[in-house]
Amino acid sequence: MSEANGIARAFDRFDDFLAVQRDTRSHPEEFVAALRRLQESVGIAAAEREIIRGRLAALDVAGNPGALVLGLIVGRMAAELDAETRPGG
């Protein structure tokens, strides 16, 4: 992937994040599509989404699901970076 293409994809994911932050009732299709793209961008697939659904009941994020998504993405990226920087990683 070229650096310019990588920058364009980064902006696309940022646009997705902004879409997740908007009022979900007014554009539910946009919200779901953006949420799916954000999750897929960090390797959150069907199995991981099932875990997330199971854990959501214990979290109070109904008013701001974007915060949950951002937290998951940052946490996942941090874990991957940690694994890459460890000896033998």
CORVENJO-V160283 format. One record per pair of residues at least 24 apart in sequence whose ideal C-beta (glycine too) atoms are under 10 Angstrom apart, sorted by the first residue. I is the first residue (numbers start at 0). GAP is how many residues later the second one is. If there is no record, write none. Layout:
i->I gap->GAP
i->I gap->GAP
This chain:
i->8 gap->32
i->9 gap->31
i->11 gap->25
i->11 gap->29
i->12 gap->24
i->12 gap->25
i->12 gap->27
i->12 gap->28
i->12 gap->29
i->12 gap->60
i->13 gap->24
i->15 gap->24
i->15 gap->25
i->15 gap->50
i->15 gap->53
i->16 gap->24
i->16 gap->49
i->16 gap->52
i->16 gap->53
i->16 gap->56
i->17 gap->48
i->18 gap->47
i->19 gap->44
i->19 gap->45
i->19 gap->46
i->19 gap->47
i->19 gap->48
i->19 gap->49
i->19 gap->50
i->20 gap->43
i->20 gap->44
i->20 gap->45
i->20 gap->46
i->20 gap->48
i->20 gap->49
i->21 gap->44
i->23 gap->39
i->23 gap->40
i->23 gap->41
i->23 gap->42
i->30 gap->34
i->30 gap->35
i->33 gap->32
i->33 gap->35
i->34 gap->30
i->34 gap->31
i->34 gap->33
i->34 gap->34
i->37 gap->28
i->37 gap->31
i->37 gap->32
i->37 gap->34
i->37 gap->35
i->38 gap->30
i->38 gap->33
i->38 gap->34
i->38 gap->37
i->40 gap->32
i->40 gap->35
i->40 gap->36
i->41 gap->27
i->41 gap->30
i->41 gap->31
i->41 gap->32
i->41 gap->33
i->41 gap->34
i->41 gap->35
i->41 gap->37
i->41 gap->38
i->42 gap->33
i->42 gap->34
i->42 gap->37
i->43 gap->25
i->43 gap->28
i->43 gap->29
i->43 gap->32
i->47 gap->24
i->47 gap->28
